[in-house]
Amino acid sequence: MLKNAAGNKPLVTIIAASVIMLLSQLTMQQMINYVFPNFYGNAGMQTVATITMSLGMLVAAGVAKPLAVRYGKAEISGVSNIIAGIGSLILFFIRPENVWVYIGFQTVSWIGLGVFSMVSWALITDVIDYSEIKNGIREDGTVYALYSFARKLGQAASSGVSGALLTFIGYSEETAFEKSVVDGIFNISTLVPAVGFTVLGLILLFIYPLGKKQVLENIEVLKKKHKKSEEE
């Protein structure tokens, strides 16, 4: 099982992409608890940010399927994550004093991230099809198990990453509102997602091998294979 998984480029790539997504997404979520009360001095806006995050995901849910059908799941996931990364990078450079500007750009990032979140499990179906062609057997359980396990690792690691970054900038109860620490909080909340989402987008566009054309070809190969098996 592990040998087959290690030689399965689409599976290895999508696992790496998902772990990067979780590290970036959960770091951005966790930093909401610090950036609003510490950088903006307005803890109440955390609720607004949470609501806009949910709205961004709803928008992504509405557009993901038609875009995936037209352009391909991997293609729209890659582009949307690069857009999400650009949104966070703009925030890092402009450092808006207006909290609503921050929330607006962050919502753009949530929409971009949400598109990949909505189609990620569908991408796994493409990986399973590829595995059947490559190995000659259907490995639904194995692929889903490995992918789910990797996501759990990413979720667990995100808490440690956020804590380590806060420690690195010198955050504590005593230093929570010092300028250097406050600036560090803002940097973490924007730069980490910017880098993570951009890397994720590039992986999906240039390394992950199952673009729309290849997926359609694989579907046709499996149709012929299954039809032949039924006839036999």
Secondary structure as UniProt FT lines:
FT   HELIX           2..6
FT   HELIX           9..34
FT   HELIX           35..39
FT   TURN            43..44
FT   HELIX           45..71
FT   HELIX           73..94
FT   HELIX           99..135
FT   HELIX           140..168
FT   TURN            169..170
FT   TURN            173..177
FT   HELIX           179..206
FT   HELIX           212..231
//
